[in-house]
Amino acid sequence: MKKSRGLLGFTMLFTLGSAWAQVQDMPGGPRVRQLNMPEGVTQIAQDIAWLHWMVMIVCAVIFVGVFGVMFYSILMHRKSRGAVPAKFHEHVGVEVAWTVIPFIIVIAMALPATRTVVEMKDTSNAGLTVKATGYQWRWGYEYVDGPAQGVKFMSSLSTPRAQIDGTEPRSPTYLMEVDNPLVVPVNTKVRVVLTANDVIHSWMVPDFGVKQDAIPHFLRDAWFRAEKVGTYRGQCAELCGKDHAFMPIVVDVLSQEDYAEWSKEQQRLLAEAADDPGKEWSKDELIARGEKVYATYCVACHQANGKGLPGTFPALDGDEKYVLAPMKDQILTVLNGHPGTAMAAWRDILNDVEIGAVITYTRHAWSNQGKGADPIVQPSDVQALR
């Protein structure tokens, strides 16, 4: 019996050790067996790490001092040794000491902490401003100024579904990878203006020392100046619903030259991608475009099979109220959402072509197969109701 238990224990330890050995450091993210805060690539992050250690050391010294005196007193002045307690009612020196010394310690810790907090809040004189909007469950970025001014895109989780379902091996960047990362230049003060479209989110990148809540109808801001080229990862740090864990943040820090080239390329793509809502799109064009839009924005709630989640997110497959009905109500639903429900308004996120395409896709996908009224919804139909 003991032999079998020992063998079982050894097997479990070997299995765990093998699994641990296979885990790799995440590029731009946490390291294997990392117990401390990240070193950081901004001055603010390094200041936060220094404050962390300073406070830890002060607390450790106080702990050792207080408990050392306490245990020494208990041991050396116990009754069996004939110790006789002193009898006095008050002692001005002692009272002054235990008041002044903690006050000095608190002030000594508060001064550098206050200086760091003030620096964290100073978003003036930024070299680049980016607006970040939190959605369930992705981030939207818009470049407000600089060479990439006007460029905007959505940044969504790009981890394959097969990895999430456990049918494929997980990559080192599992759940911490996106299709479109935020791109910024090195050694430039970047101001991030934050808000949210639905619920409270939080934009956090540990290597930058940044964590700022994104609140609907409010604008908050934060800043960072990355001093090293590379890729850095973070996550939404505010519980925001079903797919909160699937809302990563990835920032690519490029050299000044590479950022200029990236901005130039993005401006070219922006000009090429300008959609004309007046164009007459074919059914196949709309379905192909709509499938991509659905996979990016809709699949988290309504699911890949169109069945939704009963009681929370309605099914689109076989839905006779909106999808297989005349187009008007479905267009208005996508444009304006349904207040008080999980259906958000998409009018400020998707353009007329994208809305028309995704509606057309849902009307032809799964068992719908274009059976209902208005199987094709043109962008001009959306534009007329916007």
WOTA-V697324 format. One record per residue. N is the residue number from 1. RES is the residue in one small letter. BURIAL is I if it has 24 or more other ideal C-beta (glycine too) atoms within 12 Angstrom, else O. Layout:
[[N:RES:BURIAL] [N:RES:BURIAL]]
This chain:
[[1:m:O] [2:k:O] [3:k:O] [4:s:O] [5:r:O] [6:g:O] [7:l:O] [8:l:O] [9:g:O] [10:f:O] [11:t:O] [12:m:O] [13:l:O] [14:f:O] [15:t:O] [16:l:O] [17:g:O] [18:s:O] [19:a:O] [20:w:O] [21:a:O] [22:q:O] [23:v:O] [24:q:O] [25:d:O] [26:m:I] [27:p:O] [28:g:I] [29:g:I] [30:p:I] [31:r:O] [32:v:O] [33:r:O] [34:q:O] [35:l:O] [36:n:O] [37:m:O] [38:p:I] [39:e:O] [40:g:I] [41:v:I] [42:t:I] [43:q:I] [44:i:I] [45:a:I] [46:q:I] [47:d:I] [48:i:I] [49:a:I] [50:w:O] [51:l:I] [52:h:I] [53:w:O] [54:m:O] [55:v:O] [56:m:O] [57:i:O] [58:v:I] [59:c:O] [60:a:O] [61:v:O] [62:i:O] [63:f:O] [64:v:O] [65:g:O] [66:v:O] [67:f:O] [68:g:O] [69:v:O] [70:m:O] [71:f:O] [72:y:O] [73:s:O] [74:i:O] [75:l:O] [76:m:O] [77:h:O] [78:r:O] [79:k:O] [80:s:O] [81:r:O] [82:g:O] [83:a:O] [84:v:O] [85:p:O] [86:a:O] [87:k:O] [88:f:O] [89:h:O] [90:e:O] [91:h:O] [92:v:O] [93:g:O] [94:v:O] [95:e:O] [96:v:O] [97:a:O] [98:w:O] [99:t:O] [100:v:O] [101:i:O] [102:p:O] [103:f:O] [104:i:O] [105:i:O] [106:v:O] [107:i:O] [108:a:O] [109:m:I] [110:a:O] [111:l:O] [112:p:O] [113:a:O] [114:t:O] [115:r:O] [116:t:I] [117:v:O] [118:v:O] [119:e:I] [120:m:I] [121:k:O] [122:d:O] [123:t:I] [124:s:O] [125:n:O] [126:a:I] [127:g:I] [128:l:I] [129:t:I] [130:v:I] [131:k:I] [132:a:I] [133:t:I] [134:g:I] [135:y:I] [136:q:I] [137:w:I] [138:r:I] [139:w:I] [140:g:I] [141:y:I] [142:e:I] [143:y:I] [144:v:O] [145:d:O] [146:g:I] [147:p:I] [148:a:I] [149:q:O] [150:g:O] [151:v:I] [152:k:I] [153:f:I] [154:m:I] [155:s:I] [156:s:I] [157:l:I] [158:s:I] [159:t:I] [160:p:O] [161:r:O] [162:a:O] [163:q:O] [164:i:O] [165:d:O] [166:g:O] [167:t:O] [168:e:O] [169:p:O] [170:r:O] [171:s:O] [172:p:O] [173:t:I] [174:y:I] [175:l:I] [176:m:I] [177:e:I] [178:v:I] [179:d:O] [180:n:I] [181:p:I] [182:l:I] [183:v:I] [184:v:I] [185:p:I] [186:v:I] [187:n:O] [188:t:I] [189:k:I] [190:v:I] [191:r:I] [192:v:I] [193:v:I] [194:l:I] [195:t:I] [196:a:I] [197:n:I] [198:d:I] [199:v:I] [200:i:I] [201:h:I] [202:s:I] [203:w:I] [204:m:I] [205:v:I] [206:p:I] [207:d:I] [208:f:I] [209:g:I] [210:v:I] [211:k:I] [212:q:I] [213:d:I] [214:a:I] [215:i:O] [216:p:O] [217:h:O] [218:f:O] [219:l:O] [220:r:I] [221:d:I] [222:a:I] [223:w:I] [224:f:I] [225:r:I] [226:a:I] [227:e:I] [228:k:I] [229:v:O] [230:g:I] [231:t:I] [232:y:I] [233:r:I] [234:g:I] [235:q:I] [236:c:I] [237:a:I] [238:e:I] [239:l:O] [240:c:I] [241:g:I] [242:k:O] [243:d:I] [244:h:I] [245:a:O] [246:f:I] [247:m:I] [248:p:I] [249:i:I] [250:v:I] [251:v:I] [252:d:I] [253:v:I] [254:l:I] [255:s:O] [256:q:O] [257:e:O] [258:d:O] [259:y:I] [260:a:O] [261:e:O] [262:w:I] [263:s:I] [264:k:O] [265:e:O] [266:q:I] [267:q:O] [268:r:O] [269:l:O] [270:l:O] [271:a:O] [272:e:O] [273:a:O] [274:a:O] [275:d:I] [276:d:O] [277:p:I] [278:g:O] [279:k:O] [280:e:O] [281:w:I] [282:s:O] [283:k:O] [284:d:O] [285:e:O] [286:l:I] [287:i:I] [288:a:O] [289:r:I] [290:g:I] [291:e:I] [292:k:O] [293:v:I] [294:y:I] [295:a:I] [296:t:I] [297:y:I] [298:c:I] [299:v:I] [300:a:I] [301:c:I] [302:h:I] [303:q:I] [304:a:O] [305:n:O] [306:g:I] [307:k:O] [308:g:I] [309:l:O] [310:p:O] [311:g:O] [312:t:O] [313:f:I] [314:p:I] [315:a:I] [316:l:I] [317:d:I] [318:g:I] [319:d:I] [320:e:O] [321:k:O] [322:y:I] [323:v:I] [324:l:I] [325:a:I] [326:p:O] [327:m:I] [328:k:O] [329:d:I] [330:q:I] [331:i:I] [332:l:I] [333:t:I] [334:v:I] [335:l:I] [336:n:O] [337:g:O] [338:h:O] [339:p:O] [340:g:O] [341:t:O] [342:a:I] [343:m:I] [344:a:I] [345:a:O] [346:w:I] [347:r:O] [348:d:O] [349:i:I] [350:l:I] [351:n:I] [352:d:I] [353:v:I] [354:e:I] [355:i:I] [356:g:I] [357:a:I] [358:v:I] [359:i:I] [360:t:I] [361:y:I] [362:t:I] [363:r:I] [364:h:I] [365:a:I] [366:w:I] [367:s:O] [368:n:I] [369:q:O] [370:g:I] [371:k:O] [372:g:I] [373:a:O] [374:d:I] [375:p:I] [376:i:I] [377:v:I] [378:q:I] [379:p:I] [380:s:O] [381:d:I] [382:v:I] [383:q:O] [384:a:O] [385:l:I] [386:r:O]]
